[in-house]
Amino acid sequence: MTGHRDETPLVCAGRRDNAVRLTAVDENAARIGLKCGQGLTEARAICPSLLVIEEDQAADRRFLEALADWCDRYTPLVALEGSDGLFLDITGSSHLFGGEQPLLDEMSARLLAMGLEAHAAISPSPGLSSALARFGGKPIVEAHEAEDVLAPLPLSALRIEASTIQALAKVGLKQIGDLLDAPRAPLVRRFGAVLLLRLDQALGRDEEAISPRLPVAPLSAERRLAEPIQAQDHILSLARQLADGLAPSLEARGAGGRLFELVLFRVDGQVFRLKAGASTPLRDKERIARLFAERLQAVHDDLDAGFGFEILRLNVLRHEPFDARQGDFEDNDRRQQSLAEFVDQVSARLGADCLQTYQLRESHIPERAVVPVAAIEHLMVRKPMQEAAPLHRTVERPLRLFTHPEPLEAYAAEVPDGPPVRFRWRRLNHKVSRAEGPERIATEWWLDAVEDEEGKPKKVDRTRDYFRLECETGERFWVYREGLYDQTPNPRWYMHGIFA
């Protein structure tokens, strides 16, 4: 019994320059003369049985980024090159795979096993590698061979604009070799400096930096497994071992990790990245492992082990100075560590914003005086005991302060500085039995200034008079009047907080 392979040409099409054009073609389509950039109508005229799939640029981008994650097993320096290519900086990492040729062979074989036919090349410069991978040539090129391998390639291999390529073709320049011995000054005057910049980058004369798509971890430990693992216990055990291996490097820097990343490479190419932060710098392998135990519990349904993970990597994305202190006799240091561990584990399970604290700001406006921040980022560290400061009369503030003051209707307020006798708030009427105030707070004119008709800053007076009101029902409120009677005919009243 024999099978028959479908030879029907397959292409992808999308809108380009107000026309539907081919954006990708398979081998069968290329064999009959179809190429990218060709109009779809013309392609159908050449092959009426053509199979056309509408392009999905977002899906293509996600696939390319997933492929970049997979390439992270070879080097962390992976950058996107256009919409269909990747740059890998393997400087210093090729020896881990036996050299450049074994690395290239392994990568090509793995991609082919996943159903992908990739074209790759290794050279001293990104421009030369891109030209060889896209237009053919030796897979591995040394620096002294650059001119020889570039000479027969078309000018489009230099990654220049199509309009520049057409202009060069009009004067008989069609291959890169035609530019190598041509006078440079006339070329720059007529075709611009980008042409020679791309040529020099391909030849390695002008350095071209690769910008990795992900930040490179300052510290990293990796384990490649002979047999894939699936169980969570095995993952945590290896994570603990990797954390133990990072401890000497952290100690040498006098630092502890604040943000960790566990990267899991699945055998079929899928990559999972789990991040866990710490409120204080960590070196302890047990605490680091517990952080990822919480993360694995949180993403349990989304983490599909499939046929198992073959590579595990633990990255320290951020570290800070590690303060090794001895606990005091009152055991305050242990209590502080327990609080930090609690914050770390809850944040790893539920997210960094699940626990919040408040950070003071330099502002006398109540709603601007503090700002909520994640507790894991601003966990308060206990300071040494200092001499007690003299007691001063503190101004009472409400237990609950509204982020945005709510308007209310005030009745029979005493003029010019008196509190209201009655007010209506949230559809309920309240009668005031006792009142304290006013407490006057001026506006921050350097922040609240507006522009006049001529575009010049104009000071807007939003002075507030705050009152502590107690109603007949026993409720206590913190309200304020915005504006003064002698400056504003009808000042507005707001509810800003509720006392206990």
Stockholm file with secondary structure:
# STOCKHOLM 1.0

chainA/1-500         MTGHRDETPLVCAGRRDNAVRLTAVDENAARIGLKCGQGLTEARAICPSLLVIEEDQAADRRFLEALADWCDRYTPLVALEGSDGLFLDITGSSHLFGGEQPLLDEMSARLLAMGLEAHAAISPSPGLSSALARFGGKPIVEAHEAEDVLAPLPLSALRIEASTIQALAKVGLKQIGDLLDAPRAPLVRRFGAVLLLRLDQALGRDEEAISPRLPVAPLSAERRLAEPIQAQDHILSLARQLADGLAPSLEARGAGGRLFELVLFRVDGQVFRLKAGASTPLRDKERIARLFAERLQAVHDDLDAGFGFEILRLNVLRHEPFDARQGDFEDNDRRQQSLAEFVDQVSARLGADCLQTYQLRESHIPERAVVPVAAIEHLMVRKPMQEAAPLHRTVERPLRLFTHPEPLEAYAAEVPDGPPVRFRWRRLNHKVSRAEGPERIATEWWLDAVEDEEGKPKKVDRTRDYFRLECETGERFWVYREGLYDQTPNPRWYMHGIFA
#=GR chainA/1-500 SS CCCCCCCCCEEEEEEETTEEEEEEECHHHHHTTCCTTCBHHHHHHHCTTCEEEECCHHHHHHHHHHHHHHHTTTCSCEEEETTTEEEECCTTTGGGGTSHHHHHHHHHHHHHHTTCCCCCCBCSSHHHHHHHHHHCCCSBCCGGGHHHHHTTSBGGGGCCCHHHHHHHHHTTCCBTHHHHSSCHHHHHHHHCHHHHHHHHHHHTSSCCCCCCSSCCCSEEEEEEEEEEECCHHHHHHHHHHHHHHHHHHHHHHTEEEEEEEEEEEETTSCEEEEEEEEEEEECCHHHHHHHHHHHHHHTTTTCCCTTCEEEEEEEEEEEEECCCCCCCTTCHHHHHHHHHHHHHHHHHHHCTTSSEEEEECSCSSGGGSEEEEETTTSCCCCCCCCCCCCCCCCCCCCSEEEEEEEEEEEESCCTTTCCCSEEEETTEEEEEEEEEEEEEECCCHHHHCEECTTSCEECCCCCEEEEEEEETTSCEEEEEEESCTTTCSSCEEEEEEECC
#=GC SS_cons         CCCCCCCCCEEEEEEETTEEEEEEECHHHHHTTCCTTCBHHHHHHHCTTCEEEECCHHHHHHHHHHHHHHHTTTCSCEEEETTTEEEECCTTTGGGGTSHHHHHHHHHHHHHHTTCCCCCCBCSSHHHHHHHHHHCCCSBCCGGGHHHHHTTSBGGGGCCCHHHHHHHHHTTCCBTHHHHSSCHHHHHHHHCHHHHHHHHHHHTSSCCCCCCSSCCCSEEEEEEEEEEECCHHHHHHHHHHHHHHHHHHHHHHTEEEEEEEEEEEETTSCEEEEEEEEEEEECCHHHHHHHHHHHHHHTTTTCCCTTCEEEEEEEEEEEEECCCCCCCTTCHHHHHHHHHHHHHHHHHHHCTTSSEEEEECSCSSGGGSEEEEETTTSCCCCCCCCCCCCCCCCCCCCSEEEEEEEEEEEESCCTTTCCCSEEEETTEEEEEEEEEEEEEECCCHHHHCEECTTSCEECCCCCEEEEEEEETTSCEEEEEEESCTTTCSSCEEEEEEECC
//
